[in-house]
């Protein structure tokens, strides 16, 4: 009887230990998945910001403004008395 009781207690102990290990692994996996989801959301937010900035820069109005500013800078540079120094 004592051998059976010892075997039953050992089996119960191993079951509890396995349950604790599996629970810890589950919690670690869940934490890792949540961290990955936060990273993914952050990357998607940054990608959206970059897409909107590119769309803003590539818009025809912004292109015209840049061209006008470049022309003004070119005229200012050509009329600079110190440009040949």
Residue pairs with C-beta under 8 A, 6 or more apart in sequence:
56 62
77 83
